[in-house]
Amino acid sequence: MCHNCKHEVTPEDLKTLPGVKCPFCGGRILYKVRPPVVKRVKSN
C-alpha cells in the first residue's frame, strides 16, 4: 500500500519500475498490508 496515494501495489507492479516506487504516484514509502488476524495467546 502506498503512503501517498493509498493504492495497493502488487509485486508485479513493482517489477515495472527500477527500484521500489509506487507505479501510480512515484512515492517511495510503501506499507505491507497485513491480514486482520488476531493472535490468541493462552495464559496460565
Legacy VTK file of the C-alpha trace (Angstrom):
# vtk DataFile Version 3.0
C-alpha trace
ASCII
DATASET POLYDATA
POINTS 44 float
0.000 0.000 0.000
1.385 3.384 -0.957
1.666 6.094 1.689
0.874 8.940 -0.704
-1.993 7.694 -2.861
-3.223 4.790 -0.619
-3.251 2.475 -3.640
-2.498 -1.222 -3.159
0.619 -2.142 -5.130
1.196 -5.740 -6.214
4.658 -7.314 -6.626
4.055 -7.379 -10.385
3.534 -3.589 -10.333
6.864 -3.116 -8.532
8.718 -5.000 -11.276
7.727 -2.417 -13.896
9.890 0.362 -12.408
13.530 0.233 -11.288
13.830 0.443 -7.513
10.948 0.455 -5.056
8.441 3.113 -6.107
4.693 3.323 -6.457
3.934 2.976 -10.186
0.899 5.257 -9.824
2.274 8.316 -7.993
6.035 7.675 -7.704
6.008 7.610 -3.900
8.789 5.690 -2.183
7.039 4.882 1.117
5.219 1.559 0.893
3.468 -0.325 3.694
2.930 -4.056 3.964
-0.768 -4.920 4.123
-1.343 -7.481 6.854
-4.429 -9.663 7.266
-6.736 -8.714 10.155
-5.959 -11.854 12.188
-5.660 -11.580 15.958
-3.146 -13.932 17.518
-4.532 -15.531 20.686
-2.083 -16.471 23.445
-3.268 -18.704 26.266
-2.154 -17.707 29.766
-1.891 -19.898 32.835
LINES 1 45
44 0 1 2 3 4 5 6 7 8 9 10 11 12 13 14 15 16 17 18 19 20 21 22 23 24 25 26 27 28 29 30 31 32 33 34 35 36 37 38 39 40 41 42 43
